[in-house]
Amino acid sequence: MSFYGIAGLFISSYLWCTILWNVGSGYDRFDRKEGIVRIFRWGFPGIKRRVFLQFLMRDIQSIRIQVKEGLYPRRILYMEIRGQGVIPLTRTDEKFFTPREIKQKAAELAYFLRVPIEVF
């Protein structure tokens, strides 16, 4: 029983630190004037606490929607970039989006960036 108590203490301290450090939060900035996309996220404390990605809008190939229904539904919005792969725009644990909301968000972003939408 003490093993489970200690394991629970470590897991809860990890989760509280994640909440207090605001891991995963940040912003996405799309600047059509300059043609640059900037994505910023906070990580865990250390050398790479700040995750900052910057690339040109013309390098964006498509907007992807991943929809998995079932007991634990997942609806994630991705941006596919030439040479860098796929970058998630929504949190993977975010379950607040309905299928209609995620489609609307993807359509608005694809229209703004003038790229196609892919559904997986």
Secondary structure per residue as TSV (DSSP state, phi and psi in degrees):
chain	resnum	aa	ss	phi	psi
A	1	M	-	360.0	-35.1
A	2	S	H	-66.8	-31.0
A	3	F	H	-61.2	-46.8
A	4	Y	H	-65.9	-36.0
A	5	G	H	-64.7	-43.9
A	6	I	H	-68.1	-41.9
A	7	A	H	-61.7	-42.1
A	8	G	H	-64.1	-37.3
A	9	L	H	-64.0	-43.0
A	10	F	H	-66.5	-42.7
A	11	I	H	-65.1	-42.9
A	12	S	H	-67.4	-36.8
A	13	S	H	-66.7	-38.2
A	14	Y	H	-61.6	-46.1
A	15	L	H	-65.0	-40.5
A	16	W	H	-65.5	-39.3
A	17	C	H	-64.6	-39.4
A	18	T	H	-61.2	-40.9
A	19	I	H	-69.4	-46.5
A	20	L	H	-67.3	-36.9
A	21	W	T	-81.8	-6.0
A	22	N	T	59.9	43.9
A	23	V	T	-66.6	132.5
A	24	G	T	94.6	-12.0
A	25	S	-	-82.2	163.1
A	26	G	E	163.2	-153.8
A	27	Y	E	-147.6	160.5
A	28	D	E	-119.5	128.6
A	29	R	E	-124.3	121.6
A	30	F	E	-112.6	112.9
A	31	D	E	-112.3	103.2
A	32	R	T	-72.2	-31.3
A	33	K	T	-60.6	-48.6
A	34	E	T	-86.6	-17.8
A	35	G	T	74.1	30.9
A	36	I	E	-122.5	142.0
A	37	V	E	-113.4	130.2
A	38	R	E	-121.9	130.3
A	39	I	E	-123.8	124.8
A	40	F	E	-124.2	133.8
A	41	R	E	-138.8	147.1
A	42	W	E	-88.9	140.0
A	43	G	-	-117.6	-163.3
A	44	F	S	-75.5	151.3
A	45	P	S	-57.2	143.8
A	46	G	S	145.9	-161.2
A	47	I	T	-64.9	-40.7
A	48	K	T	-104.7	46.2
A	49	R	-	-65.9	-40.4
A	50	R	E	-98.6	121.3
A	51	V	E	-104.9	114.6
A	52	F	E	-127.0	118.1
A	53	L	E	-114.3	137.3
A	54	Q	E	-140.2	129.7
A	55	F	E	-153.6	168.6
A	56	L	E	-82.2	148.5
A	57	M	G	-65.5	-30.3
A	58	R	G	-71.3	-13.0
A	59	D	G	-84.9	-7.3
A	60	I	E	-78.0	124.2
A	61	Q	E	-90.6	-43.6
A	62	S	E	-164.7	168.7
A	63	I	E	-108.3	128.2
A	64	R	E	-110.5	143.7
A	65	I	E	-119.3	125.4
A	66	Q	E	-108.9	119.9
A	67	V	E	-121.2	121.2
A	68	K	E	-126.3	114.1
A	69	E	-	-95.7	167.8
A	70	G	S	134.9	-149.6
A	71	L	S	-66.2	-41.4
A	72	Y	S	-119.4	85.7
A	73	P	-	-69.9	142.4
A	74	R	E	-128.7	130.0
A	75	R	E	-131.1	107.6
A	76	I	E	-123.4	139.8
A	77	L	E	-105.0	125.8
A	78	Y	E	-119.9	159.2
A	79	M	E	-123.4	122.6
A	80	E	E	-92.8	128.2
A	81	I	E	-124.4	137.5
A	82	R	T	-61.3	127.0
A	83	G	T	83.3	-13.2
A	84	Q	T	-120.1	-8.8
A	85	G	E	87.9	-143.0
A	86	V	E	-110.8	133.6
A	87	I	E	-118.8	124.4
A	88	P	E	-72.8	137.8
A	89	L	-	-102.6	-26.4
A	90	T	S	-110.2	156.8
A	91	R	-	-68.1	144.9
A	92	T	T	-73.1	-23.2
A	93	D	T	-95.7	5.5
A	94	E	-	-79.7	116.8
A	95	K	-	-113.3	17.4
A	96	F	-	-86.6	-14.5
A	97	F	-	-83.3	130.9
A	98	T	-	-84.1	164.0
A	99	P	H	-57.0	-35.4
A	100	R	H	-67.2	-42.0
A	101	E	H	-65.7	-41.5
A	102	I	H	-68.6	-36.9
A	103	K	H	-66.3	-40.5
A	104	Q	H	-66.0	-42.5
A	105	K	H	-62.0	-43.9
A	106	A	H	-64.8	-41.3
A	107	A	H	-64.8	-42.4
A	108	E	H	-62.8	-43.9
A	109	L	H	-68.4	-41.9
A	110	A	H	-65.4	-37.9
A	111	Y	H	-65.8	-42.6
A	112	F	H	-64.7	-42.8
A	113	L	H	-86.0	-11.3
A	114	R	T	60.0	51.5
A	115	V	-	-131.2	161.1
A	116	P	-	-78.5	165.1
A	117	I	E	-108.9	134.5
A	118	E	E	-118.0	138.8
A	119	V	E	-115.4	129.5
A	120	F	-	-122.5	360.0
